Amino acid sequence: MAEQIVTANRLNDGIVVYFAGDARWVADINEARLCPAGKDAGEALLAEAKTGSYQATAVDPYLMDVVRDAEGRLEPTKYREKIRTLGPSVRLDLGKQVWGPKGHAA
């Protein structure tokens, strides 16, 4: 089983964000708080992400499986999540893929 992080969309602009702990949501997947594999750990992390003022920041948080790539960056295991992480797949000049692989799953 893969490790997990919590993802959601930022309420004010729809950008994909990741839970970093301490009620913080970040746009860089590599800043996300990582929890070990296992249902209990993941559910605890998701519960923490849903506490406090998350509703003013993020909408519809859920768990996402991740692995580390050869450079040690977090990478989603599912294709849908890879697209969410990088941005639009039809215009490579838009979205997070414009920023390059530095700090983002590729």
C-alpha positions, 0 to 999 in steps of 0.5 A, spaced: 500 500 500 502 506 498 503 512 502 498 517 503 497 525 503 490 529 503 488 533 497 483 538 495 481 544 491 482 551 494 476 555 495 477 562 492 481 560 485 480 552 484 487 550 485 489 543 487 492 544 494 495 539 499 494 539 507 501 540 510 499 540 517 497 545 522 491 548 518 496 549 512 494 548 505 500 548 500 500 548 492 506 544 492 505 536 493 512 536 496 510 540 502 504 535 503 504 532 510 505 524 508 502 519 512 504 512 512 500 506 509 494 504 512 487 506 513 487 508 520 493 513 519 490 516 513 483 517 516 487 520 522 490 525 517 484 526 513 480 528 520 485 533 522 485 536 515 478 537 516 478 540 522 479 548 524 478 553 518 479 548 512 472 550 510 474 557 508 480 555 505 479 548 501 473 544 499 472 536 498 479 534 501 480 526 500 486 521 501 491 520 495 496 515 494 503 517 493 510 514 491 517 517 491 520 518 484 527 517 482 529 524 485 525 523 491 519 527 489 512 525 491 508 522 485 501 520 485 499 513 483 493 514 479 493 518 473 487 522 475 491 525 480 497 526 476 493 530 471 490 534 477 497 535 480 500 538 473 494 542 470 491 541 464 493 536 459 491 539 453 495 545 453 502 544 456 503 552 456 498 552 462 498 550 469 503 547 473 507 543 468 509 550 465 513 551 472 517 544 470 519 538 474 522 542 480 517 541 486 512 537 482 510 530 480 511 529 473 
